[in-house]
Amino acid sequence: MTITIANQLVDLLKEKKFLEAQEQLFALEAVNIEPEQYQERSVIGLKAMIQKEKTFLSNIKQWNRFEVSKPLVSSNHFSIRMITDVTLVNNTDVCIDEIIVYEVANGKIIKEQFFYH
């Protein structure tokens, strides 16, 4: 089950279908955890996660580079490496090279935790 969800997520992410991935694969009570220095950006619940994603996407002017690795899967967790290099609407360049760890329960992603600086 975890491998199926992991592969579905990676496929959707590679197509930049971020909102579809959340709507299809995440539990309603899912938790989003940012690194310690960005804890204020962490959210709880699918509705808040979707709104956060919409806000981020609306600020992107140009995609410079986007890569998603194959998932590394254990029984109910998986991780991916994602590189997002974008130019924002305010012309700021942002490059995030991160590891994301997901937890799966009852056929849905219940937690995502981001590791980056």
N, CA, C and O atoms as CSV, one atom per row, in Angstrom:
chain,resi,resn,atom,element,x,y,z
A,1,MET,N,N,0.830,-1.210,0.000
A,1,MET,CA,C,0.000,0.000,0.000
A,1,MET,C,C,0.867,1.264,0.000
A,1,MET,O,O,0.621,2.183,-0.782
A,2,THR,N,N,1.873,1.313,0.867
A,2,THR,CA,C,2.732,2.498,0.959
A,2,THR,C,C,3.466,2.750,-0.356
A,2,THR,O,O,3.580,3.892,-0.801
A,3,ILE,N,N,3.961,1.684,-0.971
A,3,ILE,CA,C,4.686,1.836,-2.240
A,3,ILE,C,C,3.771,2.401,-3.323
A,3,ILE,O,O,4.207,3.215,-4.137
A,4,THR,N,N,2.526,1.982,-3.340
A,4,THR,CA,C,1.561,2.487,-4.329
A,4,THR,C,C,1.319,3.976,-4.132
A,4,THR,O,O,1.338,4.744,-5.094
A,5,ILE,N,N,1.094,4.380,-2.903
A,5,ILE,CA,C,0.855,5.799,-2.605
A,5,ILE,C,C,2.109,6.618,-2.927
A,5,ILE,O,O,2.018,7.709,-3.490
A,6,ALA,N,N,3.267,6.087,-2.568
A,6,ALA,CA,C,4.529,6.787,-2.843
A,6,ALA,C,C,4.709,7.012,-4.339
A,6,ALA,O,O,5.053,8.113,-4.769
A,7,ASN,N,N,4.478,5.973,-5.125
A,7,ASN,CA,C,4.627,6.105,-6.580
A,7,ASN,C,C,3.593,7.047,-7.177
A,7,ASN,O,O,3.911,7.822,-8.080
A,8,GLN,N,N,2.366,6.992,-6.689
A,8,GLN,CA,C,1.326,7.914,-7.176
A,8,GLN,C,C,1.712,9.352,-6.872
A,8,GLN,O,O,1.558,10.233,-7.718
A,9,LEU,N,N,2.217,9.593,-5.658
A,9,LEU,CA,C,2.613,10.946,-5.281
A,9,LEU,C,C,3.739,11.447,-6.185
A,9,LEU,O,O,3.668,12.561,-6.704
A,10,VAL,N,N,4.760,10.643,-6.371
A,10,VAL,CA,C,5.889,11.047,-7.210
A,10,VAL,C,C,5.423,11.349,-8.637
A,10,VAL,O,O,5.850,12.338,-9.233
A,11,ASP,N,N,4.554,10.506,-9.183
A,11,ASP,CA,C,4.040,10.742,-10.538
A,11,ASP,C,C,3.316,12.081,-10.627
A,11,ASP,O,O,3.531,12.840,-11.572
A,12,LEU,N,N,2.466,12.375,-9.656
A,12,LEU,CA,C,1.725,13.642,-9.667
A,12,LEU,C,C,2.665,14.828,-9.472
A,12,LEU,O,O,2.520,15.852,-10.141
A,13,LEU,N,N,3.619,14.696,-8.566
A,13,LEU,CA,C,4.561,15.793,-8.334
A,13,LEU,C,C,5.387,16.093,-9.578
A,13,LEU,O,O,5.610,17.258,-9.907
A,14,LYS,N,N,5.839,15.060,-10.266
A,14,LYS,CA,C,6.651,15.268,-11.468
A,14,LYS,C,C,5.885,16.046,-12.538
A,14,LYS,O,O,6.481,16.738,-13.364
A,15,GLU,N,N,4.548,15.923,-12.511
A,15,GLU,CA,C,3.701,16.672,-13.450
A,15,GLU,C,C,3.277,18.021,-12.867
A,15,GLU,O,O,2.482,18.740,-13.470
A,16,LYS,N,N,3.813,18.359,-11.689
A,16,LYS,CA,C,3.471,19.589,-10.954
A,16,LYS,C,C,1.984,19.646,-10.603
A,16,LYS,O,O,1.392,20.724,-10.553
A,17,LYS,N,N,1.396,18.499,-10.367
A,17,LYS,CA,C,-0.013,18.412,-9.960
A,17,LYS,C,C,-0.070,18.337,-8.434
A,17,LYS,O,O,-0.516,17.343,-7.859
A,18,PHE,N,N,0.389,19.404,-7.800
A,18,PHE,CA,C,0.524,19.441,-6.354
A,18,PHE,C,C,-0.825,19.381,-5.638
A,18,PHE,O,O,-0.991,18.621,-4.683
A,19,LEU,N,N,-1.776,20.173,-6.095
A,19,LEU,CA,C,-3.086,20.196,-5.452
A,19,LEU,C,C,-3.819,18.872,-5.643
A,19,LEU,O,O,-4.464,18.373,-4.721
A,20,GLU,N,N,-3.716,18.310,-6.836
A,20,GLU,CA,C,-4.343,17.013,-7.101
A,20,GLU,C,C,-3.746,15.943,-6.194
A,20,GLU,O,O,-4.463,15.078,-5.692
A,21,ALA,N,N,-2.439,16.003,-5.986
A,21,ALA,CA,C,-1.778,15.037,-5.104
A,21,ALA,C,C,-2.337,15.143,-3.693
A,21,ALA,O,O,-2.641,14.130,-3.063
A,22,GLN,N,N,-2.470,16.352,-3.202
A,22,GLN,CA,C,-3.005,16.537,-1.850
A,22,GLN,C,C,-4.445,16.042,-1.768
A,22,GLN,O,O,-4.805,15.311,-0.844
A,23,GLU,N,N,-5.260,16.439,-2.727
A,23,GLU,CA,C,-6.681,16.066,-2.700
A,23,GLU,C,C,-6.878,14.555,-2.783
A,23,GLU,O,O,-7.772,14.015,-2.132
A,24,GLN,N,N,-6.062,13.870,-3.572
A,24,GLN,CA,C,-6.227,12.437,-3.790
A,24,GLN,C,C,-5.571,11.569,-2.727
A,24,GLN,O,O,-6.100,10.512,-2.381
A,25,LEU,N,N,-4.429,11.999,-2.206
A,25,LEU,CA,C,-3.603,11.093,-1.411
A,25,LEU,C,C,-3.494,11.422,0.074
A,25,LEU,O,O,-3.035,10.586,0.852
A,26,PHE,N,N,-3.906,12.623,0.486
A,26,PHE,CA,C,-3.739,13.029,1.875
A,26,PHE,C,C,-5.025,12.867,2.681
A,26,PHE,O,O,-6.125,13.074,2.169
A,27,ALA,N,N,-4.869,12.498,3.936
A,27,ALA,CA,C,-5.997,12.390,4.865
A,27,ALA,C,C,-6.484,13.789,5.242
A,27,ALA,O,O,-5.716,14.751,5.208
A,28,LEU,N,N,-7.756,13.894,5.600
A,28,LEU,CA,C,-8.324,15.185,5.980
A,28,LEU,C,C,-7.596,15.800,7.173
A,28,LEU,O,O,-7.486,17.022,7.270
A,29,GLU,N,N,-7.101,14.964,8.074
A,29,GLU,CA,C,-6.427,15.448,9.282
A,29,GLU,C,C,-4.899,15.436,9.150
A,29,GLU,O,O,-4.191,15.476,10.157
A,30,ALA,N,N,-4.398,15.384,7.931
A,30,ALA,CA,C,-2.957,15.325,7.691
A,30,ALA,C,C,-2.222,16.503,8.333
A,30,ALA,O,O,-2.785,17.580,8.529
A,31,VAL,N,N,-0.959,16.267,8.653
A,31,VAL,CA,C,-0.110,17.268,9.302
A,31,VAL,C,C,1.062,17.593,8.385
A,31,VAL,O,O,1.651,16.702,7.773
A,32,ASN,N,N,1.390,18.869,8.297
A,32,ASN,CA,C,2.499,19.380,7.490
A,32,ASN,C,C,3.490,20.016,8.448
A,32,ASN,O,O,3.151,20.964,9.157
A,33,ILE,N,N,4.728,19.495,8.474
A,33,ILE,CA,C,5.728,19.991,9.421
A,33,ILE,C,C,6.929,20.552,8.665
A,33,ILE,O,O,7.599,19.837,7.921
A,34,GLU,N,N,7.184,21.827,8.865
A,34,GLU,CA,C,8.323,22.505,8.265
A,34,GLU,C,C,9.537,22.379,9.194
A,34,GLU,O,O,9.380,22.024,10.363
A,35,PRO,N,N,10.742,22.665,8.694
A,35,PRO,CA,C,11.928,22.635,9.564
A,35,PRO,C,C,11.764,23.589,10.744
A,35,PRO,O,O,10.966,24.526,10.712
A,36,GLU,N,N,12.544,23.319,11.780
A,36,GLU,CA,C,12.435,24.081,13.028
A,36,GLU,C,C,12.469,25.590,12.821
A,36,GLU,O,O,11.702,26.314,13.456
A,37,GLN,N,N,13.350,26.081,11.939
A,37,GLN,CA,C,13.460,27.527,11.749
A,37,GLN,C,C,12.253,28.131,11.023
A,37,GLN,O,O,12.106,29.353,10.974
A,38,TYR,N,N,11.379,27.264,10.451
A,38,TYR,CA,C,10.173,27.741,9.759
A,38,TYR,C,C,8.912,27.144,10.370
A,38,TYR,O,O,7.904,26.985,9.681
A,39,GLN,N,N,8.959,26.813,11.660
A,39,GLN,CA,C,7.830,26.146,12.309
A,39,GLN,C,C,6.506,26.898,12.150
A,39,GLN,O,O,5.444,26.277,12.108
A,40,GLU,N,N,6.564,28.219,12.062
A,40,GLU,CA,C,5.332,29.000,11.926
A,40,GLU,C,C,4.603,28.700,10.616
A,40,GLU,O,O,3.426,29.030,10.476
A,41,ARG,N,N,5.285,28.085,9.669
A,41,ARG,CA,C,4.667,27.744,8.385
A,41,ARG,C,C,4.013,26.357,8.399
A,41,ARG,O,O,3.343,25.985,7.436
A,42,SER,N,N,4.199,25.597,9.472
A,42,SER,CA,C,3.580,24.277,9.581
A,42,SER,C,C,2.072,24.442,9.724
A,42,SER,O,O,1.595,25.400,10.332
A,43,VAL,N,N,1.326,23.491,9.153
A,43,VAL,CA,C,-0.137,23.556,9.232
A,43,VAL,C,C,-0.708,22.180,9.548
A,43,VAL,O,O,-0.050,21.155,9.367
A,44,ILE,N,N,-1.946,22.184,10.023
A,44,ILE,CA,C,-2.653,20.947,10.341
A,44,ILE,C,C,-3.948,20.918,9.549
A,44,ILE,O,O,-4.697,21.895,9.526
A,45,GLY,N,N,-4.206,19.791,8.902
A,45,GLY,CA,C,-5.451,19.604,8.168
A,45,GLY,C,C,-5.277,19.840,6.676
A,45,GLY,O,O,-4.549,20.735,6.246
A,46,LEU,N,N,-5.964,19.015,5.901
A,46,LEU,CA,C,-5.848,19.074,4.446
A,46,LEU,C,C,-6.265,20.425,3.887
A,46,LEU,O,O,-5.626,20.937,2.968
A,47,LYS,N,N,-7.322,21.007,4.424
A,47,LYS,CA,C,-7.790,22.303,3.930
A,47,LYS,C,C,-6.693,23.361,4.060
A,47,LYS,O,O,-6.460,24.133,3.130
A,48,ALA,N,N,-6.025,23.396,5.205
A,48,ALA,CA,C,-4.937,24.367,5.432
A,48,ALA,C,C,-3.743,24.060,4.529
A,48,ALA,O,O,-3.078,24.973,4.040
A,49,MET,N,N,-3.475,22.771,4.310
A,49,MET,CA,C,-2.359,22.390,3.444
A,49,MET,C,C,-2.615,22.825,2.003
A,49,MET,O,O,-1.709,23.315,1.329
A,50,ILE,N,N,-3.842,22.646,1.535
A,50,ILE,CA,C,-4.187,23.052,0.172
A,50,ILE,C,C,-4.083,24.563,0.025
A,50,ILE,O,O,-3.574,25.052,-0.983
A,51,GLN,N,N,-4.560,25.309,1.019
A,51,GLN,CA,C,-4.472,26.767,0.957
A,51,GLN,C,C,-3.018,27.231,0.949
A,51,GLN,O,O,-2.662,28.154,0.217
A,52,LYS,N,N,-2.186,26.596,1.756
A,52,LYS,CA,C,-0.757,26.929,1.799
A,52,LYS,C,C,-0.124,26.681,0.432
A,52,LYS,O,O,0.664,27.498,-0.045
A,53,GLU,N,N,-0.462,25.571,-0.192
A,53,GLU,CA,C,0.091,25.229,-1.506
A,53,GLU,C,C,-0.382,26.220,-2.571
A,53,GLU,O,O,0.407,26.649,-3.413
A,54,LYS,N,N,-1.658,26.582,-2.535
A,54,LYS,CA,C,-2.195,27.557,-3.493
A,54,LYS,C,C,-1.463,28.891,-3.367
A,54,LYS,O,O,-1.140,29.523,-4.372
A,55,THR,N,N,-1.203,29.313,-2.142
A,55,THR,CA,C,-0.493,30.574,-1.912
A,55,THR,C,C,0.919,30.501,-2.479
A,55,THR,O,O,1.370,31.423,-3.158
A,56,PHE,N,N,1.617,29.395,-2.196
A,56,PHE,CA,C,2.981,29.233,-2.719
A,56,PHE,C,C,2.975,29.249,-4.247
A,56,PHE,O,O,3.769,29.960,-4.864
A,57,LEU,N,N,2.098,28.479,-4.851
A,57,LEU,CA,C,2.052,28.394,-6.316
A,57,LEU,C,C,1.701,29.729,-6.961
A,57,LEU,O,O,2.206,30.051,-8.037
A,58,SER,N,N,0.846,30.499,-6.315
A,58,SER,CA,C,0.435,31.796,-6.882
A,58,SER,C,C,1.584,32.807,-6.880
A,58,SER,O,O,1.539,33.800,-7.605
A,59,ASN,N,N,2.599,32.558,-6.077
A,59,ASN,CA,C,3.749,33.462,-6.005
A,59,ASN,C,C,4.871,33.085,-6.965
A,59,ASN,O,O,5.891,33.772,-7.017
A,60,ILE,N,N,4.699,32.008,-7.723
A,60,ILE,CA,C,5.744,31.577,-8.656
A,60,ILE,C,C,5.552,32.260,-10.008
A,60,ILE,O,O,4.496,32.165,-10.634
A,61,LYS,N,N,6.592,32.942,-10.431
A,61,LYS,CA,C,6.599,33.594,-11.746
A,61,LYS,C,C,7.153,32.646,-12.800
A,61,LYS,O,O,6.647,32.587,-13.920
A,62,GLN,N,N,8.208,31.897,-12.433
A,62,GLN,CA,C,8.875,31.028,-13.404
A,62,GLN,C,C,9.504,29.835,-12.694
A,62,GLN,O,O,10.095,29.970,-11.622
A,63,TRP,N,N,9.363,28.658,-13.316
A,63,TRP,CA,C,10.034,27.446,-12.844
A,63,TRP,C,C,11.379,27.364,-13.551
A,63,TRP,O,O,11.429,27.327,-14.780
A,64,ASN,N,N,12.474,27.334,-12.789
A,64,ASN,CA,C,13.805,27.234,-13.356
A,64,ASN,C,C,14.292,25.786,-13.369
A,64,ASN,O,O,14.979,25.361,-14.298
A,65,ARG,N,N,13.935,25.046,-12.347
A,65,ARG,CA,C,14.331,23.634,-12.235
A,65,ARG,C,C,13.397,22.963,-11.242
A,65,ARG,O,O,13.037,23.545,-10.219
A,66,PHE,N,N,13.011,21.738,-11.554
A,66,PHE,CA,C,12.169,20.982,-10.638
A,66,PHE,C,C,12.464,19.499,-10.815
A,66,PHE,O,O,12.313,18.955,-11.909
A,67,GLU,N,N,12.881,18.852,-9.740
A,67,GLU,CA,C,13.219,17.432,-9.780
A,67,GLU,C,C,12.621,16.725,-8.579
A,67,GLU,O,O,12.595,17.258,-7.470
A,68,VAL,N,N,12.141,15.511,-8.822
A,68,VAL,CA,C,11.612,14.664,-7.756
A,68,VAL,C,C,12.255,13.292,-7.906
A,68,VAL,O,O,12.239,12.708,-8.989
A,69,SER,N,N,12.819,12.780,-6.820
A,69,SER,CA,C,13.464,11.469,-6.862
A,69,SER,C,C,12.439,10.344,-6.802
A,69,SER,O,O,11.255,10.569,-6.552
A,70,LYS,N,N,12.915,9.152,-7.031
A,70,LYS,CA,C,12.097,7.973,-6.771
A,70,LYS,C,C,11.943,7.860,-5.262
A,70,LYS,O,O,12.822,8.303,-4.522
A,71,PRO,N,N,10.840,7.274,-4.787
A,71,PRO,CA,C,10.660,7.163,-3.339
A,71,PRO,C,C,11.517,6.057,-2.726
A,71,PRO,O,O,11.806,5.042,-3.361
A,72,LEU,N,N,11.906,6.279,-1.499
A,72,LEU,CA,C,12.553,5.275,-0.670
A,72,LEU,C,C,11.495,4.855,0.351
A,72,LEU,O,O,11.048,5.673,1.156
A,73,VAL,N,N,11.094,3.581,0.319
A,73,VAL,CA,C,9.895,3.143,1.032
A,73,VAL,C,C,10.202,2.121,2.123
A,73,VAL,O,O,10.992,1.199,1.922
A,74,SER,N,N,9.565,2.299,3.284
A,74,SER,CA,C,9.558,1.286,4.342
A,74,SER,C,C,8.094,0.894,4.574
A,74,SER,O,O,7.247,1.189,3.731
A,75,SER,N,N,7.785,0.256,5.664
A,75,SER,CA,C,6.431,-0.259,5.862
A,75,SER,C,C,5.346,0.816,5.781
A,75,SER,O,O,4.415,0.679,4.987
A,76,ASN,N,N,5.439,1.865,6.568
A,76,ASN,CA,C,4.412,2.907,6.506
A,76,ASN,C,C,4.997,4.320,6.386
A,76,ASN,O,O,4.339,5.309,6.711
A,77,HIS,N,N,6.239,4.393,5.916
A,77,HIS,CA,C,6.888,5.679,5.657
A,77,HIS,C,C,7.579,5.624,4.302
A,77,HIS,O,O,7.961,4.556,3.824
A,78,PHE,N,N,7.730,6.791,3.695
A,78,PHE,CA,C,8.577,6.899,2.509
A,78,PHE,C,C,9.149,8.299,2.451
A,78,PHE,O,O,8.625,9.231,3.061
A,79,SER,N,N,10.231,8.430,1.707
A,79,SER,CA,C,10.858,9.739,1.567
A,79,SER,C,C,11.197,9.982,0.111
A,79,SER,O,O,11.361,9.052,-0.679
A,80,ILE,N,N,11.297,11.255,-0.219
A,80,ILE,CA,C,11.734,11.666,-1.548
A,80,ILE,C,C,12.667,12.862,-1.390
A,80,ILE,O,O,12.638,13.567,-0.381
A,81,ARG,N,N,13.492,13.074,-2.410
A,81,ARG,CA,C,14.275,14.300,-2.495
A,81,ARG,C,C,13.615,15.151,-3.570
A,81,ARG,O,O,13.289,14.660,-4.651
A,82,MET,N,N,13.421,16.423,-3.266
A,82,MET,CA,C,12.802,17.323,-4.230
A,82,MET,C,C,13.638,18.598,-4.317
A,82,MET,O,O,14.003,19.188,-3.300
A,83,ILE,N,N,13.934,19.007,-5.541
A,83,ILE,CA,C,14.649,20.257,-5.787
A,83,ILE,C,C,13.697,21.190,-6.526
A,83,ILE,O,O,13.216,20.879,-7.615
A,84,THR,N,N,13.439,22.332,-5.912
A,84,THR,CA,C,12.552,23.332,-6.498
A,84,THR,C,C,13.327,24.637,-6.629
A,84,THR,O,O,13.736,25.232,-5.632
A,85,ASP,N,N,13.521,25.071,-7.861
A,85,ASP,CA,C,14.227,26.320,-8.141
A,85,ASP,C,C,13.270,27.182,-8.945
A,85,ASP,O,O,12.949,26.871,-10.092
A,86,VAL,N,N,12.817,28.269,-8.331
A,86,VAL,CA,C,11.816,29.126,-8.963
A,86,VAL,C,C,12.193,30.594,-8.829
A,86,VAL,O,O,12.992,30.977,-7.974
A,87,THR,N,N,11.601,31.399,-9.690
A,87,THR,CA,C,11.641,32.849,-9.556
A,87,THR,C,C,10.248,33.271,-9.127
A,87,THR,O,O,9.255,32.935,-9.773
A,88,LEU,N,N,10.187,34.009,-8.033
A,88,LEU,CA,C,8.895,34.455,-7.516
A,88,LEU,C,C,8.425,35.710,-8.244
A,88,LEU,O,O,9.196,36.349,-8.959
A,89,VAL,N,N,7.161,36.053,-8.056
A,89,VAL,CA,C,6.600,37.228,-8.732
A,89,VAL,C,C,7.320,38.521,-8.336
A,89,VAL,O,O,7.299,39.498,-9.084
A,90,ASN,N,N,7.958,38.524,-7.158
A,90,ASN,CA,C,8.720,39.712,-6.752
A,90,ASN,C,C,10.165,39.660,-7.272
A,90,ASN,O,O,11.018,40.434,-6.837
A,91,ASN,N,N,10.428,38.725,-8.220
A,91,ASN,CA,C,11.727,38.523,-8.871
A,91,ASN,C,C,12.820,37.979,-7.955
A,91,ASN,O,O,14.003,38.066,-8.284
A,92,THR,N,N,12.437,37.424,-6.822
A,92,THR,CA,C,13.376,36.746,-5.936
A,92,THR,C,C,13.546,35.309,-6.414
A,92,THR,O,O,12.566,34.627,-6.712
A,93,ASP,N,N,14.794,34.853,-6.487
A,93,ASP,CA,C,15.049,33.454,-6.831
A,93,ASP,C,C,15.106,32.632,-5.554
A,93,ASP,O,O,15.762,33.011,-4.584
A,94,VAL,N,N,14.410,31.503,-5.569
A,94,VAL,CA,C,14.370,30.604,-4.420
A,94,VAL,C,C,14.711,29.208,-4.907
A,94,VAL,O,O,14.109,28.709,-5.858
A,95,CYS,N,N,15.687,28.574,-4.246
A,95,CYS,CA,C,16.041,27.194,-4.561
A,95,CYS,C,C,15.998,26.390,-3.269
A,95,CYS,O,O,16.719,26.682,-2.315
A,96,ILE,N,N,15.149,25.381,-3.252
A,96,ILE,CA,C,15.011,24.520,-2.080
A,96,ILE,C,C,15.381,23.101,-2.486
A,96,ILE,O,O,14.771,22.519,-3.382
A,97,ASP,N,N,16.380,22.558,-1.820
A,97,ASP,CA,C,16.817,21.174,-2.005
A,97,ASP,C,C,16.438,20.476,-0.711
A,97,ASP,O,O,17.065,20.707,0.323
A,98,GLU,N,N,15.421,19.625,-0.756
A,98,GLU,CA,C,14.857,19.088,0.473
A,98,GLU,C,C,14.625,17.583,0.428
A,98,GLU,O,O,14.511,16.973,-0.635
A,99,ILE,N,N,14.560,17.023,1.607
A,99,ILE,CA,C,14.107,15.655,1.806
A,99,ILE,C,C,12.739,15.779,2.464
A,99,ILE,O,O,12.564,16.549,3.408
A,100,ILE,N,N,11.780,15.024,1.966
A,100,ILE,CA,C,10.441,15.030,2.551
A,100,ILE,C,C,10.132,13.607,2.994
A,100,ILE,O,O,10.269,12.660,2.221
A,101,VAL,N,N,9.713,13.471,4.246
A,101,VAL,CA,C,9.348,12.171,4.801
A,101,VAL,C,C,7.835,12.156,5.008
A,101,VAL,O,O,7.261,13.066,5.605
A,102,TYR,N,N,7.208,11.100,4.499
A,102,TYR,CA,C,5.756,10.941,4.585
A,102,TYR,C,C,5.416,9.742,5.446
A,102,TYR,O,O,6.144,8.750,5.465
A,103,GLU,N,N,4.304,9.840,6.157
A,103,GLU,CA,C,3.772,8.707,6.919
A,103,GLU,C,C,2.405,8.363,6.357
A,103,GLU,O,O,1.589,9.246,6.089
A,104,VAL,N,N,2.162,7.064,6.181
A,104,VAL,CA,C,0.923,6.579,5.593
A,104,VAL,C,C,0.167,5.731,6.614
A,104,VAL,O,O,0.761,4.918,7.322
A,105,ALA,N,N,-1.156,5.933,6.680
A,105,ALA,CA,C,-2.029,5.105,7.519
A,105,ALA,C,C,-3.397,5.032,6.855
A,105,ALA,O,O,-3.887,6.027,6.321
A,106,ASN,N,N,-4.000,3.877,6.889
A,106,ASN,CA,C,-5.341,3.682,6.325
A,106,ASN,C,C,-5.445,4.163,4.887
A,106,ASN,O,O,-6.468,4.719,4.486
A,107,GLY,N,N,-4.383,3.949,4.107
A,107,GLY,CA,C,-4.423,4.260,2.688
A,107,GLY,C,C,-4.264,5.730,2.321
A,107,GLY,O,O,-4.491,6.106,1.171
A,108,LYS,N,N,-3.879,6.563,3.282
A,108,LYS,CA,C,-3.704,7.995,3.025
A,108,LYS,C,C,-2.432,8.502,3.692
A,108,LYS,O,O,-1.960,7.921,4.669
A,109,ILE,N,N,-1.887,9.574,3.168
A,109,ILE,CA,C,-0.743,10.234,3.805
A,109,ILE,C,C,-1.276,11.038,4.979
A,109,ILE,O,O,-2.153,11.887,4.815
A,110,ILE,N,N,-0.739,10.765,6.167
A,110,ILE,CA,C,-1.209,11.465,7.368
A,110,ILE,C,C,-0.211,12.505,7.872
A,110,ILE,O,O,-0.547,13.350,8.701
A,111,LYS,N,N,1.025,12.433,7.360
A,111,LYS,CA,C,2.027,13.396,7.805
A,111,LYS,C,C,3.080,13.569,6.724
A,111,LYS,O,O,3.504,12.609,6.081
A,112,GLU,N,N,3.494,14.828,6.540
A,112,GLU,CA,C,4.637,15.129,5.681
A,112,GLU,C,C,5.544,16.051,6.481
A,112,GLU,O,O,5.091,17.023,7.085
A,113,GLN,N,N,6.831,15.729,6.474
A,113,GLN,CA,C,7.800,16.536,7.203
A,113,GLN,C,C,8.942,16.885,6.267
A,113,GLN,O,O,9.519,16.018,5.612
A,114,PHE,N,N,9.256,18.179,6.216
A,114,PHE,CA,C,10.255,18.711,5.303
A,114,PHE,C,C,11.576,18.962,6.027
A,114,PHE,O,O,11.604,19.456,7.154
A,115,PHE,N,N,12.670,18.609,5.350
A,115,PHE,CA,C,14.012,18.845,5.883
A,115,PHE,C,C,14.802,19.623,4.834
A,115,PHE,O,O,15.116,19.096,3.767
A,116,TYR,N,N,15.121,20.884,5.145
A,116,TYR,CA,C,15.909,21.760,4.277
A,116,TYR,C,C,16.388,22.937,5.105
A,116,TYR,O,O,15.960,23.124,6.244
A,117,HIS,N,N,17.286,23.734,4.521
A,117,HIS,CA,C,17.770,24.947,5.205
A,117,HIS,C,C,17.275,26.165,4.500
A,117,HIS,O,O,17.572,27.284,4.919
